[in-house]
Amino acid sequence: MNTHPMISPYGSWKSPITSDLIVSEYIGLVDVLLDGLDVYWIETRPKEGGRYVVIRRTPTGKTEDVIHDPFSARTLVHEYGGGAAIVADGVLYFSNFADQRVYRRDPGAPPQAISRPGFRYADGVLNRNRDRLICVREDHTDPAKGVVNAVVDVPLSGTGDERVLVSGNDFYSAPRLSPDGDRLAWTTWNHPSMPWIGTELWIGDLSADGAVQDKTQIAGGPDESIFQPQWSPLGVLFFVSDRNEWWNLFRYDVNGVSAVFPADAEFGQPQWNFGMATFGFQSEHEIICTYIRKGVARLAVLDIDRNSLDPFELPFTEMSAVRVNSRVAVFLAGGPREPTSIVQLDLSTRKFEVLATSSRVAQNPFLRDFFSTPEPIEYPTADGLRAYGLFYPPANPEFRAPEGDLPPLIVMTHGGPTAAASSTLDLRIQYWTSRGVAIVNVDYGGSTGYGRTYRNRLRGQWGILDVDDCVNAAKFLIEQKKVDPGRLAIRGASAGGYTTLSALTFRRVFQIGASYYGIGDLEALAKDTHKFESHYLEWLVGKYPEERDLYLKRSPINFTQNISVPIIFFQGDEDKIVPPTQAQGMVNAIRSKGLPFGYILFHGEQHGFRMADNIKRALDAELHFYSTLLFRVGLQI
């Protein structure tokens, strides 16, 4: 370590956090499963082409891969997937990426397909009494009918017919069987709703042969979001609802629906993926749950009888995929100085153990001195409102800037747009801050973690309110004299890419930008996207084609004459959510203007890059682009 830091302009610092280092040992951690004393999880391996591998860990600490190449436990239901695997008594059932069929893998045996070809499956639960797997099925077999979703059951033996249990609506999720196997709960919704806008919770009785009968809606509607129905050990149905502004826990019993623990906090999350979980039962009276206040998550014991919430002392600020039994809670977790990890918490001793981490290099003591710790900010924005974000100042113990110098700023716009800025340690952020670049990760209106009213701010205002909040985050930091007003960049992926392109097209604040599979043409997106989000724009923008003028007015592709700054684009050629034509249209327009631009189309990538070489190339290309055109300093990869 250099005890006498070198004086060098912000943006020029040499950093040990290189793209090679980031991808060298990085794995993505996707889901967690419990089977008795064994813990399973799914991890993605960029060095294996982004393959999704199921890992088993025994109580002795031994780990092993449960599935091997070419198998990959990833479902494409809703395109975003999730809920791709379940395990019971050592038997694994998983959706295989290549053919989307469900496979059964018995200990010591190779996986065997048990479902039909031409379908996709997710979010399964085992019906032990009838030797069936109940799950969500997405039917792609008849182009004339389009994509058809239903709740079905699949024979575990792989012989016999699959049976439709519940159908008729556009979407289904979270089929959950009561402990006695006699009742089934599920959530459902129809276009144009998304699951964080309006869902319904239903239950039905199972007949002797497993058919669902006497179906009853017990909660939900167009203005109520239901999340994670789950039965208690004695068969009481619990779920999360935002009927009272916040995603809080409720239960349904002989007395009807009642609140479990009202609080100004979020006990749920936007259901972009299947299999999500924020709570589980330690006992009939004790729930282990995670909740979010002002963007920060805590894990706690909710004692139903005492009406008390007792948080654990943990170094994590984000938690998900919470799985619980009477002895332990296992979950995904991360914090400002902790990468995403699989964490096991002993519920009696309250001691935790990290079972796996997404980045071992992030735990290197030498590197930790280079980490920037995020500072929560709250700032004024349009119409007298307030918005939120996480500010990362530059950090590198081996360098300091000349007196009076201010760092360049990158405004990060998360996707969704119903998502949230992550506070978990991400080396892809530290890649920038350790080079002398400030970052602000914006929780613009519409983000999760601040209640339903905050989420609803974006209704009909996409491309306006989110842009306002990003612009005002930069202005706030300029006023605070924390960043250089002459060196401002904005970047984002997917929906965040749309916010980025809108800010660069319709505002004169940023000097450069980067779009990762971003949206430039709202009308094209309305006509050409997958079923899950095909009507989401009605909520975000307006009805199409009735309000086509709004789509045209808010599409950057129609106003490229306004663009006067360089932009770099990154795109996967197999992206079904935001097709490559979106990026290509923007690139063609910018090329015709003679502006500097970059465009990299990655072969074999979908919505989000999973391959190590592509992640590395995108990071380094973006740095080179900024260093040449914004930072105006020597390039330090």
C-alpha positions as CSV (number, residue, x, y, z in Angstrom):
1,M,0.0,0.0,0.0
2,N,1.3,3.4,-0.9
3,T,1.6,5.5,2.2
4,H,2.0,8.7,0.2
5,P,-0.9,8.8,-2.2
6,M,-0.1,10.0,-5.7
7,I,-1.8,13.2,-6.9
8,S,-3.7,12.5,-10.0
9,P,-7.0,13.9,-11.5
10,Y,-10.2,12.1,-10.7
11,G,-11.0,9.5,-13.4
12,S,-7.3,8.7,-14.0
13,W,-6.5,6.6,-10.9
14,K,-5.1,3.1,-11.5
15,S,-7.2,0.5,-9.7
16,P,-6.6,-3.2,-8.8
17,I,-10.3,-3.8,-9.4
18,T,-10.0,-4.8,-13.1
19,S,-12.5,-6.4,-15.3
20,D,-10.4,-9.6,-15.3
21,L,-10.5,-9.6,-11.5
22,I,-14.3,-9.1,-11.5
23,V,-15.1,-12.0,-13.8
24,S,-12.2,-14.3,-12.6
25,E,-14.1,-15.9,-9.7
26,Y,-17.5,-14.3,-10.0
27,I,-20.6,-16.4,-9.8
28,G,-24.2,-15.4,-9.7
29,L,-26.3,-16.6,-6.8
30,V,-29.9,-17.1,-7.9
31,D,-31.9,-19.2,-5.4
32,V,-31.8,-21.1,-2.1
33,L,-33.5,-24.3,-1.2
34,L,-33.8,-26.4,2.0
35,D,-34.1,-30.1,2.3
36,G,-33.9,-31.4,5.8
37,L,-30.4,-30.6,7.0
38,D,-29.1,-30.1,3.5
39,V,-28.9,-26.7,1.8
40,Y,-29.1,-26.3,-2.0
41,W,-28.6,-23.2,-4.1
42,I,-28.5,-22.3,-7.8
43,E,-25.4,-20.4,-9.0
44,T,-24.6,-19.1,-12.5
45,R,-21.1,-19.5,-13.8
46,P,-20.0,-17.0,-16.4
47,K,-17.0,-19.1,-17.3
48,E,-19.3,-21.9,-18.2
49,G,-21.3,-19.8,-20.6
50,G,-23.7,-18.6,-17.8
51,R,-24.8,-22.2,-16.9
52,Y,-27.1,-22.4,-13.9
53,V,-25.8,-25.1,-11.6
54,V,-27.5,-26.7,-8.6
55,I,-25.2,-27.1,-5.6
56,R,-25.8,-29.3,-2.5
57,R,-24.2,-28.6,0.9
58,T,-24.3,-31.2,3.6
59,P,-24.3,-30.4,7.4
60,T,-20.6,-31.4,7.4
61,G,-19.8,-28.6,5.0
62,K,-19.2,-30.8,1.9
63,T,-20.5,-29.3,-1.3
64,E,-21.1,-30.9,-4.7
65,D,-22.6,-30.1,-8.0
66,V,-25.9,-31.9,-8.4
67,I,-26.3,-31.4,-12.1
68,H,-23.5,-31.4,-14.7
69,D,-23.0,-30.0,-18.2
70,P,-25.0,-29.8,-20.4
71,F,-27.8,-29.4,-17.9
72,S,-28.7,-25.9,-16.6
73,A,-31.5,-25.2,-14.1
74,R,-33.1,-22.2,-15.6
75,T,-36.7,-21.6,-16.7
76,L,-37.9,-19.1,-19.2
77,V,-41.5,-18.7,-18.0
78,H,-42.2,-15.0,-18.2
79,E,-38.7,-14.8,-19.8
80,Y,-37.4,-13.7,-16.4
81,G,-37.7,-17.2,-14.9
82,G,-37.1,-18.0,-11.3
83,G,-38.5,-20.9,-9.3
84,A,-36.6,-23.4,-11.6
85,A,-36.0,-26.1,-9.0
86,I,-37.3,-27.8,-5.9
87,V,-35.8,-30.6,-3.9
88,A,-37.4,-33.2,-1.5
89,D,-35.8,-36.1,0.2
90,G,-32.7,-35.7,-1.9
91,V,-34.6,-35.8,-5.2
92,L,-34.2,-32.8,-7.4
93,Y,-36.8,-31.5,-9.9
94,F,-35.7,-28.8,-12.2
95,S,-36.4,-27.0,-15.4
96,N,-33.6,-27.5,-17.9
97,F,-32.7,-24.4,-20.0
98,A,-32.0,-26.1,-23.3
99,D,-35.5,-27.7,-23.8
100,Q,-37.4,-26.2,-20.9
101,R,-38.7,-29.6,-19.7
102,V,-38.8,-30.6,-16.1
103,Y,-36.2,-33.2,-15.1
104,R,-36.1,-35.5,-12.1
105,R,-32.7,-36.3,-10.7
106,D,-32.5,-39.1,-8.1
107,P,-29.3,-39.4,-6.0
108,G,-26.6,-41.2,-8.0
109,A,-28.7,-41.2,-11.2
110,P,-28.7,-39.0,-14.3
111,P,-31.6,-36.5,-14.8
112,Q,-34.6,-37.9,-16.5
113,A,-37.3,-35.8,-18.3
114,I,-40.7,-36.1,-16.8
115,S,-42.6,-33.3,-18.5
116,R,-43.8,-32.7,-22.1
117,P,-41.8,-30.9,-24.8
118,G,-43.0,-27.6,-26.1
119,F,-43.9,-26.2,-22.7
120,R,-42.1,-24.2,-20.0
121,Y,-42.4,-24.9,-16.2
122,A,-41.7,-22.9,-13.0
123,D,-42.6,-22.4,-9.3
124,G,-43.2,-26.1,-8.5
125,V,-44.5,-27.7,-5.3
126,L,-44.6,-31.4,-4.5
127,N,-47.9,-33.1,-4.0
128,R,-46.6,-36.1,-2.1
129,N,-50.0,-37.6,-1.5
130,R,-50.6,-38.0,-5.2
131,D,-47.0,-38.3,-6.6
132,R,-47.5,-35.2,-8.7
133,L,-45.6,-31.9,-9.2
134,I,-47.9,-28.9,-9.1
135,C,-46.4,-25.9,-11.0
136,V,-47.0,-23.0,-13.4
137,R,-46.9,-24.1,-17.1
138,E,-46.5,-21.8,-20.0
139,D,-47.7,-23.3,-23.3
140,H,-45.9,-22.2,-26.5
141,T,-47.2,-25.0,-28.7
142,D,-49.9,-23.2,-30.7
143,P,-48.8,-19.8,-32.3
144,A,-52.4,-19.1,-33.2
145,K,-53.4,-19.1,-29.5
146,G,-50.3,-17.3,-28.3
147,V,-48.7,-18.1,-25.0
148,V,-51.1,-19.8,-22.5
149,N,-50.4,-20.0,-18.8
150,A,-52.0,-22.4,-16.3
151,V,-51.4,-24.2,-13.1
152,V,-50.9,-27.9,-13.9
153,D,-49.7,-31.1,-12.2
154,V,-47.1,-33.4,-13.7
155,P,-46.7,-37.1,-12.8
156,L,-43.4,-37.6,-10.9
157,S,-42.8,-40.9,-12.8
158,G,-42.8,-39.2,-16.2
159,T,-45.6,-41.4,-17.4
160,G,-49.2,-40.4,-17.6
161,D,-50.9,-37.2,-18.6
162,E,-50.2,-33.7,-17.3
163,R,-53.4,-32.1,-16.0
164,V,-54.6,-28.5,-16.0
165,L,-55.7,-27.6,-12.5
166,V,-56.4,-23.9,-12.9
167,S,-56.7,-21.9,-16.1
168,G,-58.5,-19.1,-17.9
169,N,-56.5,-16.0,-16.6
170,D,-53.4,-14.5,-18.2
171,F,-51.0,-15.3,-15.5
172,Y,-50.5,-17.6,-12.4
173,S,-47.8,-17.9,-9.8
174,A,-47.1,-19.4,-6.4
175,P,-49.2,-22.5,-6.3
176,R,-48.8,-23.6,-2.7
177,L,-50.2,-26.8,-1.1
178,S,-51.4,-27.0,2.5
179,P,-49.5,-29.3,4.8
180,D,-52.3,-31.9,4.7
181,G,-52.3,-31.8,0.9
182,D,-56.0,-31.0,0.7
183,R,-56.0,-27.3,-0.3
184,L,-54.2,-25.3,-2.9
185,A,-53.5,-21.5,-2.8
186,W,-52.3,-19.5,-5.8
187,T,-52.1,-16.0,-7.1
188,T,-53.3,-14.8,-10.5
189,W,-53.7,-11.7,-12.6
190,N,-54.7,-10.4,-16.0
191,H,-53.5,-7.8,-18.4
192,P,-52.8,-5.0,-18.1
193,S,-51.8,-5.5,-14.4
194,M,-48.4,-6.6,-13.3
195,P,-48.1,-8.6,-10.1
196,W,-46.9,-5.5,-8.0
197,I,-50.0,-3.6,-9.3
198,G,-53.0,-5.9,-8.9
199,T,-53.2,-9.6,-8.2
200,E,-55.8,-12.0,-6.7
201,L,-55.3,-14.7,-4.1
202,W,-57.4,-17.8,-4.5
203,I,-57.7,-21.1,-2.7
204,G,-59.4,-24.4,-3.7
205,D,-60.0,-27.8,-2.3
206,L,-58.3,-30.9,-3.8
207,S,-60.5,-33.9,-4.6
208,A,-59.2,-37.5,-4.1
209,D,-57.6,-37.6,-7.5
210,G,-56.0,-34.1,-7.1
211,A,-58.4,-32.0,-9.1
212,V,-59.0,-28.4,-7.8
213,Q,-62.6,-27.6,-6.9
214,D,-64.6,-25.1,-4.9
215,K,-62.3,-22.2,-5.9
216,T,-62.6,-19.0,-3.9
217,Q,-61.0,-15.7,-4.1
218,I,-59.9,-14.5,-0.6
219,A,-57.9,-11.3,-1.3
220,G,-56.6,-9.0,-4.0
221,G,-57.9,-7.1,-6.9
222,P,-56.9,-4.5,-9.5
223,D,-55.4,-2.2,-6.8
224,E,-54.0,-4.7,-4.4
225,S,-50.7,-6.6,-4.8
226,I,-50.5,-10.0,-3.2
227,F,-47.1,-11.6,-2.7
228,Q,-45.9,-15.1,-1.4
229,P,-48.9,-17.1,-0.1
230,Q,-47.5,-19.6,2.3
231,W,-49.2,-22.1,4.7
232,S,-48.1,-22.2,8.3
233,P,-47.2,-25.6,9.8
234,L,-50.7,-26.1,11.0
235,G,-52.4,-25.0,7.8
236,V,-53.2,-21.3,8.2
237,L,-52.6,-19.3,5.0
238,F,-50.3,-16.3,5.3
239,F,-49.5,-13.8,2.6
240,V,-48.2,-10.3,1.9
241,S,-50.5,-7.5,0.7
242,D,-50.2,-3.8,0.1
243,R,-53.9,-3.1,0.7
244,N,-52.9,-0.6,3.5
245,E,-50.1,1.2,1.5
246,W,-47.2,-1.0,2.6
247,W,-46.5,-4.7,1.7
248,N,-47.4,-6.2,5.2
249,L,-48.2,-9.7,6.4
250,F,-51.7,-10.9,6.6
251,R,-53.4,-14.2,7.3
252,Y,-56.6,-16.0,6.3
253,D,-58.4,-18.3,8.7
254,V,-61.9,-19.0,9.9
255,N,-62.3,-15.3,10.9
256,G,-61.3,-14.1,7.4
257,V,-58.4,-11.9,6.4
258,S,-56.5,-10.0,9.2
259,A,-53.3,-8.0,9.5
260,V,-50.5,-9.8,11.3
261,F,-48.2,-6.9,12.1
262,P,-49.0,-3.5,10.5
263,A,-45.9,-1.4,9.9
264,D,-44.6,1.3,7.6
265,A,-42.3,-1.1,6.0
266,E,-42.2,-3.4,3.0
267,F,-42.4,-7.2,3.8
268,G,-42.7,-8.0,0.1
269,Q,-40.9,-7.4,-3.1
270,P,-41.9,-6.8,-6.8
271,Q,-42.5,-10.3,-8.3
272,W,-40.3,-10.1,-11.3
273,N,-39.3,-13.8,-10.8
274,F,-40.9,-16.9,-9.6
275,G,-40.1,-18.5,-6.2
276,M,-39.4,-15.3,-4.4
277,A,-39.7,-15.4,-0.6
278,T,-39.3,-12.9,2.2
279,F,-40.6,-15.0,5.1
280,G,-40.8,-18.5,6.5
281,F,-42.0,-20.3,9.6
282,Q,-39.8,-21.3,12.5
283,S,-42.9,-22.5,14.3
284,E,-46.6,-21.9,14.2
285,H,-46.1,-18.7,16.1
286,E,-42.7,-17.4,14.9
287,I,-42.0,-16.1,11.5
288,I,-38.5,-15.3,10.2
289,C,-39.0,-12.4,7.8
290,T,-37.1,-9.6,6.0
291,Y,-38.5,-6.1,5.7
292,I,-37.4,-2.9,4.1
293,R,-37.5,0.6,5.6
294,K,-36.1,3.5,3.6
295,G,-34.3,1.2,1.2
296,V,-32.6,-0.8,3.9
297,A,-33.5,-4.4,4.8
298,R,-33.5,-6.2,8.1
299,L,-34.1,-9.8,9.1
300,A,-36.2,-10.4,12.2
301,V,-38.3,-12.8,14.2
302,L,-42.0,-11.8,14.1
303,D,-43.7,-13.3,17.2
304,I,-47.4,-13.5,16.3
305,D,-48.6,-14.1,19.9
306,R,-46.6,-11.2,21.4
307,N,-47.0,-8.9,18.3
308,S,-43.3,-8.2,18.4
309,L,-40.6,-7.8,15.7
310,D,-37.1,-8.6,16.9
311,P,-34.3,-7.9,14.4
312,F,-31.1,-9.9,14.1
313,E,-27.8,-8.0,14.2
314,L,-26.4,-8.8,10.8
315,P,-24.0,-6.9,8.4
316,F,-26.4,-7.2,5.5
317,T,-28.7,-4.5,4.0
318,E,-30.4,-6.7,1.4
319,M,-32.0,-10.1,1.8
320,S,-34.1,-12.4,-0.4
321,A,-35.0,-16.1,-1.0
322,V,-35.6,-16.6,2.7
323,R,-36.0,-20.3,3.5
324,V,-36.7,-21.4,7.1
325,N,-37.2,-24.5,9.2
326,S,-37.2,-24.9,13.0
327,R,-33.5,-24.7,13.3
328,V,-32.1,-22.4,10.6
329,A,-32.9,-19.6,8.1
330,V,-31.0,-19.7,4.9
331,F,-31.1,-16.7,2.5
332,L,-29.4,-14.6,-0.1
333,A,-27.8,-11.5,1.5
334,G,-25.5,-8.7,0.8
335,G,-24.3,-5.4,2.2
336,P,-22.2,-2.3,1.4
337,R,-19.0,-4.3,2.2
338,E,-20.4,-7.8,1.6
339,P,-21.0,-9.3,-1.8
340,T,-24.1,-11.3,-2.5
341,S,-23.8,-14.5,-0.5
342,I,-25.7,-17.6,0.7
343,V,-26.0,-17.1,4.5
344,Q,-27.2,-19.6,7.0
345,L,-28.4,-18.3,10.4
346,D,-28.7,-20.5,13.5
347,L,-32.0,-19.4,15.0
348,S,-31.0,-20.5,18.5
349,T,-27.5,-19.0,18.8
350,R,-28.2,-16.1,16.3
351,K,-24.8,-16.8,14.7
352,F,-24.5,-16.8,10.9
353,E,-22.3,-18.5,8.5
354,V,-21.5,-17.6,4.9
355,L,-21.9,-20.8,2.8
356,A,-21.0,-19.3,-0.6
357,T,-20.2,-15.9,-2.0
358,S,-20.6,-14.5,-5.4
359,S,-17.1,-13.0,-5.4
360,R,-14.3,-14.4,-3.2
361,V,-11.9,-11.7,-4.5
362,A,-14.2,-9.1,-2.9
363,Q,-13.2,-10.5,0.5
364,N,-9.5,-9.8,-0.1
365,P,-8.3,-7.6,2.7
366,F,-6.1,-5.6,0.3
367,L,-9.0,-4.8,-2.0
368,R,-11.4,-3.8,0.8
369,D,-9.3,-0.6,1.3
370,F,-10.4,0.4,-2.2
371,F,-14.2,0.0,-1.5
372,S,-16.4,3.1,-1.5
373,T,-19.2,2.9,1.0
374,P,-22.6,4.2,-0.2
375,E,-24.2,7.2,1.5
376,P,-28.0,7.3,1.4
377,I,-29.3,10.6,0.0
378,E,-32.7,12.2,0.0
379,Y,-33.2,15.2,-2.3
380,P,-35.8,17.5,-3.7
381,T,-37.2,16.8,-7.1
382,A,-40.0,18.0,-9.4
383,D,-43.4,19.1,-8.1
384,G,-42.1,19.5,-4.5
385,L,-41.5,15.8,-4.1
386,R,-38.5,14.0,-2.6
387,A,-36.5,11.2,-4.1
388,Y,-33.8,8.8,-2.9
389,G,-30.5,7.3,-3.9
390,L,-27.2,5.9,-2.9
391,F,-24.1,8.1,-3.4
392,Y,-20.7,6.4,-3.8
393,P,-17.7,8.9,-3.5
394,P,-14.4,8.0,-5.2
395,A,-12.2,5.8,-3.0
396,N,-8.6,4.7,-3.6
397,P,-6.0,4.9,-0.8
398,E,-3.2,5.1,-3.4
399,F,-4.4,8.3,-5.1
400,R,-5.8,11.7,-4.3
401,A,-7.0,14.4,-6.6
402,P,-5.5,17.9,-6.9
403,E,-6.8,20.6,-4.6
404,G,-10.1,21.9,-5.9
405,D,-10.7,19.1,-8.4
406,L,-14.2,17.5,-8.4
407,P,-14.9,13.9,-9.7
408,P,-16.9,13.0,-12.7
409,L,-20.3,11.5,-11.9
410,I,-22.1,8.5,-13.3
411,V,-25.8,8.4,-12.6
412,M,-27.0,4.8,-12.5
413,T,-30.6,4.0,-13.4
414,H,-31.9,0.7,-12.3
415,G,-34.2,-1.5,-14.4
416,G,-37.7,-2.6,-13.8
417,P,-38.6,0.3,-13.6
418,T,-40.2,-1.2,-10.5
419,A,-36.9,-2.3,-8.9
420,A,-34.5,-0.5,-6.4
421,A,-31.0,0.6,-6.1
422,S,-28.9,-2.1,-4.6
423,S,-26.8,-1.5,-1.5
424,T,-24.9,-4.8,-1.9
425,L,-21.2,-4.6,-2.6
426,D,-20.8,-4.8,-6.4
427,L,-17.3,-4.8,-7.8
428,R,-18.8,-3.3,-11.0
429,I,-19.5,-0.1,-9.1
430,Q,-16.2,-0.2,-7.3
431,Y,-14.5,-0.6,-10.7
432,W,-15.6,3.0,-11.2
433,T,-15.2,4.6,-7.8
434,S,-11.7,3.2,-7.4
435,R,-10.7,5.0,-10.6
436,G,-11.9,8.3,-9.1
437,V,-15.4,8.4,-10.5
438,A,-18.4,9.2,-8.3
439,I,-21.6,7.1,-8.6
440,V,-25.2,7.8,-7.7
441,N,-27.6,4.9,-7.9
442,V,-31.1,6.5,-8.1
443,D,-34.3,5.2,-6.5
444,Y,-36.5,7.3,-8.7
445,G,-40.3,7.5,-8.3
446,G,-41.7,4.0,-9.1
447,S,-38.9,2.2,-7.1
448,T,-39.6,-0.4,-4.5
449,G,-39.0,0.0,-0.8
450,Y,-40.9,3.2,-0.1
451,G,-44.6,2.1,-0.2
452,R,-47.3,1.8,-2.8
453,T,-47.8,5.6,-3.2
454,Y,-44.1,6.0,-4.2
455,R,-44.3,3.1,-6.6
456,N,-47.5,4.6,-8.1
457,R,-45.8,8.0,-8.8
458,L,-44.6,6.5,-12.1
459,R,-48.0,5.6,-13.4
460,G,-48.4,7.3,-16.7
461,Q,-45.2,9.3,-16.1
462,W,-42.5,6.9,-17.4
463,G,-39.9,8.9,-19.3
464,I,-40.8,12.1,-17.4
465,L,-40.7,11.5,-13.6
466,D,-37.9,9.0,-13.6
467,V,-35.8,11.4,-15.8
468,D,-36.6,14.3,-13.5
469,D,-35.4,12.3,-10.5
470,C,-32.2,11.3,-12.2
471,V,-31.5,14.8,-13.4
472,N,-32.2,16.3,-9.9
473,A,-29.9,13.7,-8.3
474,A,-27.1,15.1,-10.4
475,K,-28.1,18.7,-9.6
476,F,-28.3,18.0,-5.9
477,L,-24.8,16.6,-5.9
478,I,-23.5,19.5,-7.9
479,E,-25.0,21.9,-5.4
480,Q,-23.4,19.9,-2.6
481,K,-20.1,20.4,-4.5
482,K,-19.5,16.7,-4.6
483,V,-19.2,16.3,-8.4
484,D,-18.0,18.1,-11.5
485,P,-20.9,19.6,-13.4
486,G,-18.9,19.4,-16.6
487,R,-18.4,15.7,-16.4
488,L,-21.7,14.0,-16.0
489,A,-22.6,10.5,-17.4
490,I,-25.8,8.5,-17.2
491,R,-26.1,4.7,-17.7
492,G,-28.8,2.1,-17.3
493,A,-30.0,-1.3,-18.4
494,S,-33.4,-2.4,-19.8
495,A,-36.0,0.1,-18.4
496,G,-33.0,2.0,-16.9
497,G,-31.7,2.1,-20.4
498,Y,-34.9,3.8,-21.5
499,T,-34.5,6.4,-18.7
500,T,-30.9,6.9,-19.8
501,L,-31.8,7.4,-23.5
502,S,-34.7,9.8,-22.5
503,A,-32.4,11.9,-20.3
504,L,-29.8,12.2,-23.1
505,T,-32.5,13.0,-25.7
506,F,-34.9,15.3,-23.9
507,R,-32.6,17.0,-21.3
508,R,-29.3,19.0,-21.6
509,V,-27.6,17.9,-18.4
510,F,-25.4,14.9,-19.2
511,Q,-22.4,14.9,-21.5
512,I,-22.3,11.1,-22.3
513,G,-24.3,7.9,-21.7
514,A,-24.4,4.1,-21.9
515,S,-27.4,2.0,-22.7
516,Y,-27.5,-1.7,-21.9
517,Y,-30.3,-3.3,-23.9
518,G,-32.3,-0.1,-23.4
519,I,-35.5,1.0,-25.0
520,G,-35.5,3.7,-27.6
521,D,-38.9,3.1,-29.3
522,L,-41.9,2.7,-27.0
523,E,-44.3,2.0,-29.9
524,A,-42.1,-0.8,-31.2
525,L,-41.9,-2.2,-27.7
526,A,-45.7,-2.1,-27.4
527,K,-45.9,-4.2,-30.6
528,D,-43.0,-6.5,-30.1
529,T,-42.3,-7.8,-26.6
530,H,-43.1,-10.9,-24.6
531,K,-46.4,-11.7,-22.9
532,F,-45.5,-10.9,-19.3
533,E,-44.8,-7.2,-20.1
534,S,-46.8,-6.8,-23.2
535,H,-49.4,-4.5,-21.5
536,Y,-47.2,-3.0,-18.8
537,L,-46.8,0.1,-20.9
538,E,-50.5,0.9,-20.5
539,W,-49.7,1.6,-16.8
540,L,-46.4,3.3,-17.4
541,V,-47.4,5.4,-20.4
542,G,-51.0,5.0,-21.6
543,K,-53.3,2.8,-23.6
544,Y,-52.1,1.8,-27.0
545,P,-53.1,2.6,-29.7
546,E,-55.6,5.0,-28.2
547,E,-52.8,7.2,-26.7
548,R,-50.3,6.5,-29.4
549,D,-49.2,10.2,-29.3
550,L,-47.7,9.7,-25.9
551,Y,-45.7,6.8,-27.1
552,L,-44.4,8.9,-30.0
553,K,-43.6,11.9,-27.8
554,R,-41.7,9.9,-25.2
555,S,-39.7,7.7,-27.6
556,P,-36.0,8.9,-28.0
557,I,-35.9,7.3,-31.5
558,N,-38.3,10.0,-32.8
559,F,-36.2,12.9,-31.5
560,T,-32.6,11.9,-32.3
561,Q,-32.2,15.4,-33.7
562,N,-32.0,16.5,-30.1
563,I,-29.1,14.2,-29.2
564,S,-25.8,16.0,-29.2
565,V,-23.7,13.8,-27.0
566,P,-21.9,10.4,-27.4
567,I,-23.7,7.2,-26.5
568,I,-22.5,3.6,-26.3
569,F,-24.9,0.7,-26.7
570,F,-24.6,-2.9,-25.5
571,Q,-27.1,-5.6,-26.6
572,G,-27.6,-9.3,-26.6
573,D,-28.7,-10.8,-30.0
574,E,-31.1,-13.3,-28.3
575,D,-32.9,-10.7,-26.2
576,K,-36.7,-11.4,-26.3
577,I,-37.6,-8.7,-23.8
578,V,-35.9,-5.7,-25.5
579,P,-35.1,-7.0,-29.1
580,P,-31.9,-5.9,-30.8
581,T,-33.9,-3.8,-33.2
582,Q,-34.3,-1.2,-30.4
583,A,-30.5,-0.6,-30.1
584,Q,-30.0,-0.8,-33.9
585,G,-32.5,1.9,-34.6
586,M,-30.9,4.3,-32.1
587,V,-27.4,3.5,-33.5
588,N,-28.4,4.1,-37.1
589,A,-29.8,7.5,-36.1
590,I,-26.8,8.6,-34.1
591,R,-24.4,7.4,-36.9
592,S,-26.2,9.6,-39.4
593,K,-25.6,12.6,-37.2
594,G,-21.8,12.0,-37.1
595,L,-21.6,11.8,-33.3
596,P,-19.2,9.5,-31.6
597,F,-20.9,6.3,-30.6
598,G,-20.2,2.6,-29.7
599,Y,-22.3,-0.5,-30.4
600,I,-21.4,-4.0,-29.3
601,L,-23.8,-6.8,-30.1
602,F,-23.1,-9.9,-28.0
603,H,-23.8,-13.3,-29.6
604,G,-25.7,-15.8,-27.5
605,E,-26.7,-13.2,-24.8
606,Q,-30.3,-12.6,-23.7
607,H,-31.6,-9.9,-21.4
608,G,-28.7,-9.4,-19.1
609,F,-25.1,-10.6,-19.8
610,R,-24.1,-13.9,-18.3
611,M,-20.8,-14.8,-20.1
612,A,-17.5,-13.8,-18.5
613,D,-15.9,-12.5,-21.7
614,N,-18.9,-10.4,-22.5
615,I,-19.1,-8.9,-19.0
616,K,-15.4,-8.0,-19.2
617,R,-15.6,-6.6,-22.7
618,A,-18.6,-4.4,-21.8
619,L,-17.0,-2.9,-18.7
620,D,-13.7,-2.1,-20.5
621,A,-15.4,-0.7,-23.5
622,E,-17.5,1.6,-21.4
623,L,-14.4,2.8,-19.5
624,H,-12.6,3.5,-22.7
625,F,-15.5,5.4,-24.1
626,Y,-15.8,7.6,-21.0
627,S,-12.0,8.1,-20.6
628,T,-11.7,9.3,-24.1
629,L,-14.7,11.5,-24.3
630,L,-15.6,12.5,-20.8
631,F,-12.9,12.1,-18.2
632,R,-10.3,13.6,-20.6
633,V,-7.5,11.7,-18.8
634,G,-5.2,8.9,-19.5
635,L,-6.9,5.5,-19.7
636,Q,-6.2,3.2,-16.8
637,I,-7.8,-0.3,-17.3
